[in-house]
Amino acid sequence: MNETVLKTLGVTLVVCLLCSLFVSFTAVSLRDQQNTNKLNDKRIKILEAANLYDDSKSIEEQFRNLEIRFLDFDTGNVFSEYKDFDLDNYDQLKSLRFPDQSKPVPADKDIAIIKNRENIGKIYFSKKDNEIDKLILPIRGYGLWGTLYGYIAIENDFNTVVGIEFYEHKETPGLGGEVDNPNWKDIWVGKKIYKTGDVQLQVIKGAVDQNMDDSIYMVDGLSGATLTSKGVSNMIQYWFSDSGYLKLLENLDYGS
Ligand SMILES: Cc1cc2nc3c(=O)[nH]c(=O)nc-3n(C[C@H](O)[C@H](O)[C@H](O)COP(=O)(O)O)c2cc1C
C-alpha cells in the first residue's frame, strides 16, 4: 500500500519536474523570438503611422529608410549621437527608471498622466530628396485602464497629422480598444494640431460636425469610451506642448 502511494508520488513528481523543465526551456528559447516580434511590431506601427508600410517588403529594409535621431526635449535640439547611447537600441521608456535620464512631470503639467518624462527622446524622419517629408513622434498617456503607447506622424508643415498608431494599451476591446479601429484612425488623417500657436487638436465627445468652423482640429470620440478618448486628447495636448515636441517643431519650422 505504502509502496504504491510512494510510487504514485514519485511518478507525479518526476512528471511535474519534466513539465516544468519543458516549459522553462520553451520560454527561454522563445524569448529572442518574442523580442524580435515586439521590435518588428513597433517598427510596423512607426511605418504605418507615416503611411509608409508595405507588407510585401521587409520591415528592416523599410525601417532603414527612416532617419532616427535623439531629441533633447529641453532644448528641442536633435542629435545623431548622444553620450554613449546607441541610437538603434536606445529605449526612452527604459531611461524613465534613471533619475539622471528623466524628470518628474509637475502635477499641473501632467495632463497625460505619465509621471516622468525622459530627457532624451527618439524621433524618426522620413526624407525625400534630402528634405524632411514626414516626422514620426512617440506619444503616450493614460487611458482608462493603463498607459497607451503609440506614434503620431506629421507632415513637413509640422502641423498636419499623417496618422496615429498605438502599439500597446490595456483598453477594453470594443470600447477604448477601438483606438485600433482603422476607421477611427482614418479620421485623424489631415487634422491640424496647432491653431495660432496653441494645441487645438482634440478628441471630442460624439461625432464631429464637419460644418463647424474648427472641425479640422476635432476627432470623433469613441462611443462608450469617453475616458479613453479624453486620455488620447490629453496625450496630444501634452506631447505637442512646450514640455513635449513644441521646441523641436519650432526649431525645425523653417517657414515651409
Ligand atoms: C467592463 C467595462 C469596460 C470599460 N472599458 C472602457 C474603456 O476601455 N474605455 C473607456 O473610456 N470606458 C470604458 N468603460 C466605460 C467607462 O466606465 C465609462 O462609463 C465611459 O468611459 C463613459 O463613456 P460614455 O460617456 O461615452 O458612455 C468600460 C466600462 C465597463 C463596465
The ligand as a Gaussian input file, in Angstrom:
#p B3LYP/6-31G(d) Opt

LIG

0 1
 C      -16.218000      46.343000     -18.316000
 C      -16.138000      47.777000     -18.741000
 C      -15.080000      48.161000     -19.552000
 C      -14.951000      49.508000     -19.954000
 N      -13.916000      49.879000     -20.738000
 C      -13.768000      51.173000     -21.086000
 C      -12.659000      51.606000     -21.863000
 O      -11.789000      50.841000     -22.291000
 N      -12.556000      52.940000     -22.121000
 C      -13.486000      53.843000     -21.677000
 O      -13.320000      55.047000     -21.928000
 N      -14.565000      53.442000     -20.986000
 C      -14.735000      52.144000     -20.680000
 N      -15.800000      51.758000     -19.949000
 C      -16.843000      52.742000     -19.664000
 C      -16.429000      53.733000     -18.606000
 O      -16.564000      53.147000     -17.360000
 C      -17.319000      54.978000     -18.734000
 O      -18.623000      54.615000     -18.453000
 C      -17.257000      55.530000     -20.119000
 O      -15.962000      55.926000     -20.424000
 C      -18.189000      56.722000     -20.292000
 O      -18.274000      56.929000     -21.706000
 P      -19.590000      57.437000     -22.411000
 O      -19.876000      58.759000     -21.751000
 O      -19.203000      57.582000     -23.859000
 O      -20.628000      56.394000     -22.175000
 C      -15.928000      50.441000     -19.542000
 C      -16.990000      50.028000     -18.728000
 C      -17.102000      48.715000     -18.328000
 C      -18.236000      48.325000     -17.454000

